[in-house]
């Protein structure tokens, strides 16, 4: 009888692993894509043109264009990027010619190496001054915690999306 128990345990384990790979993983990735798409809508709606708000500042719109989401599933990448709005480059310190959208696309693509195994959802803001805006604000004091606000929205949406899986 114990020989059957070990065999049954192995068969059950294989079945659970296959179910997780085929069904649960697909549902999880679909939920993350939905969350990412929703967050890009929040990004597009929060960086209000032409000047933005205290929380989500707009100068050239490159911060907006550089903020998006990547969903990675075992090496497959899905880009979720806002509609590019910047018509002129931004400068930061001595660096000129900064366009946010290409930086975001490159960062999401480059993330494929780091996030090649497992399932990941990653929020990006890729202009060189994004961290400074998030922590200190712009020259006129806008944008403090813009990234933290988006991160919290992302986290809340992911947790909300992790409902019990039904067949």
Buried (B, 14 or more C-beta within 10 A) or exposed (E): EEEEEEEEEEEEEEEEEEEEEEEEBEEBBEBBBEBBEBBBEBBBEBBEEEEBEEBBBBBBBBBBBBBBBBBBBEEEBBBBBBEBBBEEEBEEEEEEEBBBBEBBBEBBEEBEEEBEEEBBBBBBBBBEBBEBBBEEBBEEEBBBBBBEBBBEBBEEBBEEBEEEEEE
